[in-house]
Amino acid sequence: MVEAEYVVCHLRSQARNLQEMLHYLESRETVERGDYEFVHAKLREAIKQLKEMERYSSQRKSMPCLKAVWWN
């Protein structure tokens, strides 16, 4: 359950970051070069974090599920 919570929290964080960028752009009267540079940098950061999450989830997917077997 802890791993699922980690994944959900990470994805929520990414969704919040993307929402913040959207609000930022929507609040601008005109989108200027500096705005594009800012958004580009933020998107590169988001892509990097999502790729890390992708690697993490693919590693977890390939790991066998360990279960304790109790013998009486």
Backbone as JSON Lines, residues from 0, in Angstrom:
{"i":0,"aa":"M","n":[0.82,-1.19,0.0],"ca":[0.0,0.0,0.0],"c":[0.86,1.26,0.0]}
{"i":1,"aa":"V","n":[2.01,1.19,0.64],"ca":[2.89,2.34,0.69],"c":[3.36,2.72,-0.71]}
{"i":2,"aa":"E","n":[3.66,1.73,-1.53],"ca":[4.1,2.02,-2.9],"c":[3.0,2.69,-3.7]}
{"i":3,"aa":"A","n":[1.77,2.22,-3.54],"ca":[0.64,2.82,-4.25],"c":[0.46,4.27,-3.81]}
{"i":4,"aa":"E","n":[0.6,4.54,-2.53],"ca":[0.47,5.91,-2.03],"c":[1.58,6.79,-2.61]}
{"i":5,"aa":"Y","n":[2.78,6.24,-2.72],"ca":[3.9,6.98,-3.31],"c":[3.59,7.36,-4.75]}
{"i":6,"aa":"V","n":[3.1,6.41,-5.51],"ca":[2.78,6.66,-6.92],"c":[1.68,7.7,-7.05]}
{"i":7,"aa":"V","n":[0.62,7.56,-6.25],"ca":[-0.5,8.5,-6.31],"c":[-0.04,9.9,-5.91]}
{"i":8,"aa":"C","n":[0.74,10.01,-4.85],"ca":[1.23,11.33,-4.42],"c":[2.1,11.97,-5.49]}
{"i":9,"aa":"H","n":[2.95,11.17,-6.11],"ca":[3.82,11.69,-7.16],"c":[3.0,12.19,-8.35]}
{"i":10,"aa":"L","n":[2.01,11.41,-8.76],"ca":[1.19,11.82,-9.89],"c":[0.35,13.04,-9.56]}
{"i":11,"aa":"R","n":[-0.14,13.12,-8.34],"ca":[-0.89,14.32,-7.93],"c":[0.01,15.55,-7.99]}
{"i":12,"aa":"S","n":[1.24,15.38,-7.54],"ca":[2.19,16.49,-7.56],"c":[2.44,16.96,-9.0]}
{"i":13,"aa":"Q","n":[2.6,16.02,-9.91],"ca":[2.82,16.38,-11.31],"c":[1.59,17.07,-11.89]}
{"i":14,"aa":"A","n":[0.41,16.56,-11.55],"ca":[-0.83,17.19,-12.04],"c":[-0.95,18.62,-11.5]}
{"i":15,"aa":"R","n":[-0.58,18.83,-10.23],"ca":[-0.61,20.17,-9.65],"c":[0.35,21.1,-10.38]}
{"i":16,"aa":"N","n":[1.54,20.61,-10.67],"ca":[2.53,21.43,-11.39],"c":[2.02,21.83,-12.76]}
{"i":17,"aa":"L","n":[1.42,20.88,-13.47],"ca":[0.88,21.19,-14.8],"c":[-0.29,22.17,-14.69]}
{"i":18,"aa":"Q","n":[-1.12,22.01,-13.67],"ca":[-2.24,22.92,-13.47],"c":[-1.73,24.33,-13.17]}
{"i":19,"aa":"E","n":[-0.67,24.44,-12.37],"ca":[-0.09,25.74,-12.07],"c":[0.44,26.42,-13.32]}
{"i":20,"aa":"M","n":[1.08,25.65,-14.2],"ca":[1.57,26.22,-15.46],"c":[0.41,26.7,-16.32]}
{"i":21,"aa":"L","n":[-0.66,25.93,-16.36],"ca":[-1.83,26.32,-17.13],"c":[-2.43,27.61,-16.59]}
{"i":22,"aa":"H","n":[-2.58,27.71,-15.27],"ca":[-3.11,28.94,-14.67],"c":[-2.19,30.13,-14.96]}
{"i":23,"aa":"Y","n":[-0.89,29.88,-14.9],"ca":[0.06,30.95,-15.19],"c":[-0.14,31.49,-16.6]}
{"i":24,"aa":"L","n":[-0.21,30.58,-17.56],"ca":[-0.37,31.01,-18.95],"c":[-1.73,31.67,-19.19]}
{"i":25,"aa":"E","n":[-2.77,31.14,-18.55],"ca":[-4.1,31.73,-18.73],"c":[-4.2,33.12,-18.11]}
{"i":26,"aa":"S","n":[-3.37,33.39,-17.1],"ca":[-3.44,34.69,-16.43],"c":[-2.71,35.78,-17.21]}
{"i":27,"aa":"R","n":[-1.91,35.41,-18.18],"ca":[-1.14,36.37,-18.97],"c":[-2.0,36.99,-20.05]}
{"i":28,"aa":"E","n":[-1.86,38.31,-20.22],"ca":[-2.57,38.99,-21.32],"c":[-2.01,38.52,-22.65]}
{"i":29,"aa":"T","n":[-0.67,38.53,-22.74],"ca":[0.02,38.03,-23.91],"c":[1.14,37.12,-23.43]}
{"i":30,"aa":"V","n":[1.34,36.07,-24.18],"ca":[2.4,35.12,-23.83],"c":[3.66,35.56,-24.57]}
{"i":31,"aa":"E","n":[4.68,35.87,-23.8],"ca":[5.92,36.38,-24.38],"c":[7.0,35.3,-24.37]}
{"i":32,"aa":"R","n":[8.11,35.64,-24.96],"ca":[9.23,34.69,-25.07],"c":[9.66,34.16,-23.7]}
{"i":33,"aa":"G","n":[9.75,35.04,-22.72],"ca":[10.15,34.62,-21.38],"c":[9.16,33.64,-20.77]}
{"i":34,"aa":"D","n":[7.88,33.82,-21.1],"ca":[6.86,32.88,-20.61],"c":[7.08,31.5,-21.21]}
{"i":35,"aa":"Y","n":[7.37,31.46,-22.51],"ca":[7.63,30.18,-23.16],"c":[8.88,29.51,-22.59]}
{"i":36,"aa":"E","n":[9.89,30.3,-22.31],"ca":[11.11,29.74,-21.73],"c":[10.85,29.16,-20.35]}
{"i":37,"aa":"F","n":[10.05,29.88,-19.56],"ca":[9.69,29.4,-18.22],"c":[8.91,28.09,-18.31]}
{"i":38,"aa":"V","n":[7.89,28.06,-19.18],"ca":[7.06,26.87,-19.32],"c":[7.88,25.71,-19.88]}
{"i":39,"aa":"H","n":[8.76,26.01,-20.82],"ca":[9.62,24.97,-21.39],"c":[10.48,24.32,-20.3]}
{"i":40,"aa":"A","n":[11.08,25.13,-19.45],"ca":[11.91,24.6,-18.37],"c":[11.08,23.76,-17.4]}
{"i":41,"aa":"K","n":[9.89,24.24,-17.06],"ca":[9.02,23.5,-16.15],"c":[8.55,22.19,-16.77]}
{"i":42,"aa":"L","n":[8.26,22.2,-18.07],"ca":[7.85,20.97,-18.73],"c":[8.98,19.96,-18.81]}
{"i":43,"aa":"R","n":[10.19,20.43,-19.07],"ca":[11.35,19.52,-19.09],"c":[11.52,18.86,-17.73]}
{"i":44,"aa":"E","n":[11.34,19.63,-16.65],"ca":[11.44,19.1,-15.3],"c":[10.34,18.05,-15.05]}
{"i":45,"aa":"A","n":[9.13,18.36,-15.49],"ca":[8.01,17.43,-15.31],"c":[8.24,16.14,-16.1]}
{"i":46,"aa":"I","n":[8.74,16.27,-17.31],"ca":[9.03,15.09,-18.14],"c":[10.08,14.23,-17.47]}
{"i":47,"aa":"K","n":[11.11,14.86,-16.94],"ca":[12.18,14.11,-16.25],"c":[11.61,13.33,-15.07]}
{"i":48,"aa":"Q","n":[10.77,13.98,-14.27],"ca":[10.2,13.31,-13.1],"c":[9.24,12.19,-13.51]}
{"i":49,"aa":"L","n":[8.48,12.4,-14.57],"ca":[7.58,11.36,-15.05],"c":[8.35,10.17,-15.61]}
{"i":50,"aa":"K","n":[9.47,10.42,-16.27],"ca":[10.3,9.32,-16.77],"c":[10.9,8.52,-15.61]}
{"i":51,"aa":"E","n":[11.29,9.22,-14.55],"ca":[11.79,8.52,-13.37],"c":[10.7,7.64,-12.77]}
{"i":52,"aa":"M","n":[9.49,8.16,-12.73],"ca":[8.37,7.4,-12.21],"c":[8.06,6.2,-13.11]}
{"i":53,"aa":"E","n":[8.21,6.39,-14.41],"ca":[8.0,5.29,-15.35],"c":[9.01,4.17,-15.1]}
{"i":54,"aa":"R","n":[10.28,4.55,-14.91],"ca":[11.31,3.55,-14.61],"c":[11.0,2.82,-13.31]}
{"i":55,"aa":"Y","n":[10.6,3.58,-12.3],"ca":[10.27,3.0,-11.0],"c":[9.14,1.98,-11.14]}
{"i":56,"aa":"S","n":[8.07,2.38,-11.85],"ca":[6.92,1.49,-11.97],"c":[7.24,0.26,-12.81]}
{"i":57,"aa":"S","n":[8.08,0.41,-13.84],"ca":[8.43,-0.75,-14.66],"c":[9.31,-1.71,-13.87]}
{"i":58,"aa":"Q","n":[10.16,-1.2,-12.98],"ca":[10.96,-2.07,-12.13],"c":[10.08,-2.82,-11.14]}
{"i":59,"aa":"R","n":[9.11,-2.14,-10.58],"ca":[8.21,-2.76,-9.61],"c":[7.34,-3.8,-10.29]}
{"i":60,"aa":"K","n":[6.97,-3.56,-11.54],"ca":[6.12,-4.49,-12.28],"c":[6.86,-5.81,-12.51]}
{"i":61,"aa":"S","n":[8.15,-5.73,-12.75],"ca":[8.9,-6.93,-13.08],"c":[9.35,-7.71,-11.85]}
{"i":62,"aa":"M","n":[9.22,-7.11,-10.66],"ca":[9.62,-7.8,-9.45],"c":[8.55,-8.8,-9.06]}
{"i":63,"aa":"P","n":[8.98,-9.99,-8.62],"ca":[7.98,-10.97,-8.19],"c":[7.3,-10.51,-6.9]}
{"i":64,"aa":"C","n":[6.07,-10.9,-6.76],"ca":[5.33,-10.58,-5.55],"c":[5.67,-11.63,-4.5]}
{"i":65,"aa":"L","n":[6.23,-11.2,-3.4],"ca":[6.62,-12.12,-2.35],"c":[5.49,-12.24,-1.33]}
{"i":66,"aa":"K","n":[5.14,-13.49,-1.03],"ca":[4.09,-13.74,-0.04],"c":[4.64,-14.73,0.99]}
{"i":67,"aa":"A","n":[4.3,-14.48,2.22],"ca":[4.73,-15.39,3.28],"c":[3.8,-16.61,3.3]}
{"i":68,"aa":"V","n":[4.4,-17.75,3.33],"ca":[3.63,-18.99,3.44],"c":[3.85,-19.53,4.83]}
{"i":69,"aa":"W","n":[2.78,-19.69,5.53],"ca":[2.87,-20.15,6.92],"c":[2.54,-21.63,6.98]}
{"i":70,"aa":"W","n":[3.44,-22.39,7.54],"ca":[3.24,-23.83,7.71],"c":[2.96,-24.11,9.17]}
{"i":71,"aa":"N","n":[1.92,-24.85,9.43],"ca":[1.58,-25.22,10.81],"c":[2.04,-26.62,11.09]}
